[in-house]
Amino acid sequence: MIWIWSLITLGIIVGAMGGVIISPREDKDKSTTTATTAKVTSPVDLKTNETTLEPLAALDKSITADIENILTKYERECMGNSEFTENLDLLRKAVKWNKNQLEDKINAKINFNTYNGQRISLEKQIDQRIEALNNILPTQEPNSRCSKFYLKQRETLKNAKTLSNEGKSSALLQSKEICKTNDYNDDDYYY
């Protein structure tokens, strides 16, 4: 990102100087310094050279390519997850925006990456909890209250992958409960 601002600054300086760059040069034989003046052609002057783009156009092209890669990568993963689909739909709109909406396009990409990072983290935690439940279940008596309790948790977590990030987080919190094997009802002792 810094290189883009450097390019923009350089363009402003060169433009302010009328495209003339003065660079000092020392003669090896003499101890004097001479100035060399060079006329720089701007990207506008080189319309035939397609590889020369202004910095904002280059950034726009880069961001657009990144968004297109995201869309290609996650197109099939959004099935059944409305929040994920909504975020991808926003990127589909953003990819069509021109360089005048570059800031909005960058924000759309950043927002998606933030959302997607949370989604991936939550799904990883869900997978880890499902794995833990898969290890707990064989230690339980078949059809026992705790076995049913953990089976229900596992099923809830499997279904949670299609929920919003908030729903995934809630399902994870609920799945951390441990089955209580004893009935601690104090009223039983009063008979």
Helices and strands as residue ranges (DSSP letters): H 2-16, E 20-26, E 33-39, H 55-74, H 82-94, G 99-101, H 102-136, G 137-139, H 145-160, H 165-175, G 186-190
